[in-house]
Amino acid sequence: MPVSESDQTLSEIARKSEAIGIILGCLQDHWPQTIDEIAKRTQLTSVQVARRTSDMHKRGMAEPTGST
């Protein structure tokens, strides 16, 4: 059975939400951190962390530290 476009969208939203939850949990335990530090402590890649932290920044959930 083919997957509908709305199912793909919901799946993508769920993945993004899960990644944001993982990042928030990591930041609560080890704040502040760089993207690479978060990636090392989680099973996310640096690219995933960068994308989700960008989303989080737009929503007021995280602020950049200026560190790389």
C-alpha positions in Angstrom: 0.0 0.0 0.0 1.5 3.4 -1.0 2.2 5.9 1.7 0.1 9.1 1.3 1.7 12.5 1.2 0.0 13.4 4.6 1.5 10.3 6.2 5.0 11.3 5.0 4.5 14.8 6.4 3.3 13.4 9.7 6.3 11.1 9.8 8.7 13.9 9.1 7.1 16.1 11.8 7.4 13.2 14.3 11.1 12.7 13.5 11.8 16.4 13.9 9.9 16.5 17.2 11.8 13.5 18.5 15.1 15.1 17.5 14.2 18.3 19.3 13.2 16.4 22.4 16.6 14.6 22.4 18.5 17.9 21.9 16.5 19.6 24.7 17.2 16.7 27.1 20.9 16.9 26.2 21.0 20.6 26.8 19.2 20.3 30.2 21.9 17.9 31.3 24.9 19.6 29.7 24.3 23.3 29.0 25.7 25.1 27.0 27.0 23.0 24.2 28.0 23.3 20.6 26.3 21.4 17.8 29.2 18.9 17.7 29.1 18.3 21.4 25.4 17.6 21.3 25.9 15.2 18.4 28.6 13.3 20.3 26.3 12.9 23.3 23.3 11.8 21.3 22.7 9.5 18.3 22.1 12.4 16.1 24.5 13.7 13.4 25.9 17.2 13.5 23.8 18.1 10.5 20.6 16.9 12.2 21.5 18.9 15.3 22.2 22.0 13.3 18.9 21.8 11.4 16.8 21.2 14.6 18.6 23.8 16.6 17.9 26.3 13.8 14.2 25.4 14.1 14.5 25.7 17.9 16.0 29.1 17.6 13.2 30.3 15.3 10.7 29.1 17.9 12.6 30.8 20.8 13.6 27.4 22.3 17.4 27.8 22.0 19.9 30.5 21.5 23.3 30.2 19.7 26.3 30.5 21.9 28.6 31.8 19.2 31.0 28.9 19.8 31.8 26.3 17.1 
